Amino acid sequence: MNICVVALGKIGLPLAVQFAAKGHRVVGADVSERVVELVNDGAVPFPGEADLDVRLKEVVAAGLLSATTDTTAAVAGAEAVVVVVPLFVDADGVPDFGWMDDATRAIAAGLKPGTLVSYETTLPVGTTRGRWAPMLAEGSGLTAGTDFHLVFSPERVLTGRVFADLRRYPKLVGGLDEASGEHGVRFYEAVLDFDERPDLTRPNGVWDLGSAEASELAKLAETTYRDVNIGLANQFARFADTVGVDVMKVIEACNTQPYSHIHSPGIAVGGHCIPVYPRMYLWNDPTATVVRSAREANVAMPEYAVDLLAAAYGDLTGVGVLVLGAAYRGGVKETAFSGVFPTVQALHRRGAKPYVSDPMYTNEELVAHGLPGYHGEPVSAAVVQADHAEYRTLGSADLPGVTVLVDGRRVTEPSRWPNVRRVVIGG
Ligand SMILES: NC(=O)c1ccc[n+]([C@@H]2O[C@H](COP(=O)([O-])OP(=O)(O)OC[C@H]3O[C@@H](n4cnc5c(N)ncnc54)[C@H](O)[C@@H]3O)[C@@H](O)[C@H]2O)c1
């Protein structure tokens, strides 16, 4: 089969490699000349994706994968087109379709009868039918459902482990109509392999959810569930603090029941997905009060961590405070929607002198992100923002002036902080 993958980013490139490794001829289309050149040389444009370097070299050398900036030509030669161009939302959840609209116009210009188009980028419910179908029809003169097939199939993998996740999770497909859904299922069955999952209600594989809307909602629902769950854990943690209870003991006990899957509380929920998709859902469904409250609960956590610090330390005016971790979670070099930004702002509001350090970032990189780097200035308090593995072995010997530590991620080892007031969120 000839396949075109539109956008060779952290998701699109591993997907293109996966399809090519199954023996299909794949052309990747990307607007970045740099990305296209690197891919054609068999070189990965970004770090951190397991096995991608070796697998990319293999499929490029075998002539199964090439890249181009000409999306329209690549689409014209393909029987299936997979789109993973990013979509952005602003603070109110209003989507900016700019990049995706550009890509869709370029796809429409090359679209041939009989082609399958599958959007994998997370979208508000209704976008495939209400936006992409008419846009593709207008640009191609073809009718969705009759002349070409259109599905939404959300990407559910995590960067860093894309190949493993593609095997692990069912591939959800929802068509504009029945025939589109069937084509979508056949396509993904030809390009993916699945692990056995006896824990699932149906065999692991490609699951047709019956409509584009159902598969759009499935992705928003699974990510929103996680945000709401963390919001609830954070509320339990704050209440536990007021009654002197260790919330993790409570959560561990609750989770022995089959219906409880309570997440751990934490200083903030960051990254490209969990803080973003609930806002996309709220844009779809503004009546979703539970979702809105959870988002508010999670957004409030950095301020709460600084409140805990002030309660333990006293007046923070002029006090040097080191924020440990700029990344949104441990082990990743990514600051998208990281709790570091509101934590630094909350410290500023209290009159403190915040600094930030992170084992994955140089001071220059931190400054480039608008964060105050740390060069060993005197600090009297610290706040753990990211759960980097390095912080498990960090102790008061490493930060001699620190008298109060707020651990927002429950990652530090209490015995390593003698004579330091160590405060964790949720007791
Ligand atoms: N990153 C993740 O962890 C993750 C996980 C699950 C799902 N997703 C979904 O995948 C989407 C893409 O994420 P990503 O991390 O791969 O993005 P990315 O930022 O790594 O890459 C985006 C690529 O799109 C290219 N691009 C931009 N406009 C284009 C156009 N008009 N035509 C062709 N290429 C274009 C860019 O040059 C870039 O190479 C996200 O919006 C999200 O919905 C991402």
Ligand as a Chemical Component Dictionary entry (heavy atoms), coordinates in Angstrom:
data_LIG
# 
_chem_comp.id                   LIG 
_chem_comp.type                 NON-POLYMER 
_chem_comp.pdbx_formal_charge   0 
_chem_comp.three_letter_code    LIG 
# 
loop_
_chem_comp_atom.comp_id 
_chem_comp_atom.atom_id 
_chem_comp_atom.alt_atom_id 
_chem_comp_atom.type_symbol 
_chem_comp_atom.charge 
_chem_comp_atom.model_Cartn_x 
_chem_comp_atom.model_Cartn_y 
_chem_comp_atom.model_Cartn_z 
_chem_comp_atom.pdbx_ordinal 
LIG N1  N1  N 0  3.309  14.573 21.649 1  
LIG C1  C1  C 0  2.545  13.696 22.280 2  
LIG O1  O1  O 0  2.907  13.153 23.335 3  
LIG C2  C2  C 0  1.203  13.265 21.712 4  
LIG C3  C3  C 0  0.556  12.149 22.249 5  
LIG C4  C4  C 0  -0.662 11.752 21.709 6  
LIG C5  C5  C 0  -1.207 12.460 20.658 7  
LIG N2  N2  N 1  -0.561 13.545 20.139 8  
LIG C6  C6  C 0  -1.185 14.265 19.014 9  
LIG O2  O2  O 0  -0.277 14.409 17.948 10 
LIG C7  C7  C 0  -0.315 15.752 17.475 11 
LIG C8  C8  C 0  1.044  16.116 16.928 12 
LIG O3  O3  O 0  1.954  16.150 18.004 13 
LIG P1  P1  P 0  3.533  16.023 17.821 14 
LIG O4  O4  O 0  4.075  15.890 19.208 15 
LIG O5  O5  O -1 3.858  14.972 16.820 16 
LIG O6  O6  O 0  3.905  17.446 17.214 17 
LIG P2  P2  P 0  5.369  18.031 16.918 18 
LIG O7  O7  O 0  5.347  19.426 17.392 19 
LIG O8  O8  O 0  6.427  17.097 17.392 20 
LIG O9  O9  O 0  5.452  18.018 15.319 21 
LIG C9  C9  C 0  4.626  18.728 14.498 22 
LIG C10 C10 C 0  5.143  18.662 13.060 23 
LIG O10 O10 O 0  4.119  19.195 12.227 24 
LIG C11 C11 C 0  4.750  19.854 11.169 25 
LIG N3  N3  N 0  3.772  20.705 10.495 26 
LIG C12 C12 C 0  3.241  21.878 10.884 27 
LIG N4  N4  N 0  2.357  22.343 9.980  28 
LIG C13 C13 C 0  2.313  21.425 8.995  29 
LIG C14 C14 C 0  1.579  21.339 7.790  30 
LIG N5  N5  N 0  0.717  22.277 7.426  31 
LIG N6  N6  N 0  1.803  20.263 6.985  32 
LIG C15 C15 C 0  2.697  19.304 7.329  33 
LIG N7  N7  N 0  3.413  19.336 8.482  34 
LIG C16 C16 C 0  3.217  20.377 9.301  35 
LIG C17 C17 C 0  5.886  20.590 11.860 36 
LIG O11 O11 O 0  6.859  21.028 10.957 37 
LIG C18 C18 C 0  6.390  19.493 12.814 38 
LIG O12 O12 O 0  7.395  18.704 12.223 39 
LIG C19 C19 C 0  -0.739 16.577 18.698 40 
LIG O13 O13 O 0  -1.433 17.755 18.338 41 
LIG C20 C20 C 0  -1.641 15.624 19.442 42 
LIG O14 O14 O 0  -2.989 15.765 19.045 43 
LIG C21 C21 C 0  0.637  13.954 20.641 44 
# 
loop_
_chem_comp_bond.comp_id 
_chem_comp_bond.atom_id_1 
_chem_comp_bond.atom_id_2 
_chem_comp_bond.value_order 
_chem_comp_bond.pdbx_ordinal 
LIG N1  C1  SING 1  
LIG C1  O1  DOUB 2  
LIG C1  C2  SING 3  
LIG C2  C3  SING 4  
LIG C2  C21 DOUB 5  
LIG C3  C4  DOUB 6  
LIG C4  C5  SING 7  
LIG C5  N2  DOUB 8  
LIG N2  C6  SING 9  
LIG N2  C21 SING 10 
LIG C6  O2  SING 11 
LIG C6  C20 SING 12 
LIG O2  C7  SING 13 
LIG C7  C8  SING 14 
LIG C7  C19 SING 15 
LIG C8  O3  SING 16 
LIG O3  P1  SING 17 
LIG P1  O4  DOUB 18 
LIG P1  O5  SING 19 
LIG P1  O6  SING 20 
LIG O6  P2  SING 21 
LIG P2  O7  DOUB 22 
LIG P2  O8  SING 23 
LIG P2  O9  SING 24 
LIG O9  C9  SING 25 
LIG C9  C10 SING 26 
LIG C10 O10 SING 27 
LIG C10 C18 SING 28 
LIG O10 C11 SING 29 
LIG C11 N3  SING 30 
LIG C11 C17 SING 31 
LIG N3  C12 SING 32 
LIG N3  C16 SING 33 
LIG C12 N4  DOUB 34 
LIG N4  C13 SING 35 
LIG C13 C14 SING 36 
LIG C13 C16 DOUB 37 
LIG C14 N5  SING 38 
LIG C14 N6  DOUB 39 
LIG N6  C15 SING 40 
LIG C15 N7  DOUB 41 
LIG N7  C16 SING 42 
LIG C17 O11 SING 43 
LIG C17 C18 SING 44 
LIG C18 O12 SING 45 
LIG C19 O13 SING 46 
LIG C19 C20 SING 47 
LIG C20 O14 SING 48 
# 
